[in-house]
Every structure is written in structure tokens, then in C-alpha cells.
Amino acid sequence: MKYRVACSILPLALTLTLAACGDTSPPGNGGIQINVANEGSERLKALNPLNRRIGLLRAIQQSGMRCRGGVLTGAYQQQYQNLSMWVALCADGKNYAVFIAPTDDVQVRDCAEHAQLNLPACRPVQPLPHDRQTPPNAEPDLNLINAANANLAGE
């Protein structure tokens, strides 16, 4: 008899205990977005155009993606959640978003997949300014940049 009473009271006690907790979700911040310092993104911004293209290319390749012919141009686009979003245009017409976390972790996504992943759309990127440290034969072809930006506009 004692066992039967204890078994019937236990679920009731557990229910009442949980009900007393109320809302356990963390308090909101009123919709204010907090941007965390992102040293990796700041270092990329500080690079000359050639090294910025190389940095974006390495991020793409280390993520297992291909960027045949190298990065033509790339630029910081926006903050997305706590990530810095960069867009890189490849010579083969592929366009990638490079997301850099404050911890310097990097994720790369194909811009063609952003709609289905609910990510911000990649916007066209202007050619990087000429840099005197860049050899003349290493300057990207403006026609290829325009074609890659046209691909973004069509997505």
C-alpha cells in the first residue's frame, strides 16, 4: 500500500516542481545585436589585395572546396550573427562566402546554396584596387570579375 501511494505521489510532486520553475529561458537583450571583435577578419582587411586574395583562396581550399584559377577579388560583406562574412569570386565562375568566427574558425559556403540554407545572399564584389606589390601578370582579369558578379546577380 505504501508503495502504491508513493508511486502516485511521485509524478505529482515532479510535475509541481517543474511547474514552479516557470520560464527558464535566458533573458533577452531587447533585440540588440552584439558584435564580438573579430581579429581574423580585421587581419584580412589589413592585407594588400594580392595577399587578401591568397588568404581567401586558402580558406576555400582548406574547406575542401575548389576555386580553379584562384580568387579574382573578394570583399567583406557584412556581419552575420557573430561571424564576419566575406565574398570571394573565383576565376572559374564559382562564388563563395567565407564566414570568419571571432575564434578564427572559418566556414565556407557556395553562394549558390545560400537561399536553401537561409544565409544572406552574396552581393557582387568590386575589383580590388591595384597594388604596386602585385606583379602585372598576377592582376585579375576584369572581364572574369564581371562574369563572376553576373553569376551572383543571376542566383
Secondary structure, 3 states (H helix, E strand, C coil): CHHHHHHHHHHHHHHHHHHHHCCCCCCCCCCCCCCCCCHHHHHHHHCCHHHHHHHHHHHHHHCCCCCCCCEEEEEEEEEECCEEEEEEEECCCCEEEEEECCCCCEEEEEHHHCCCCCCCCCCCCCCCCCCCCCCHHHCCCHHHHHHHHHHHHHC
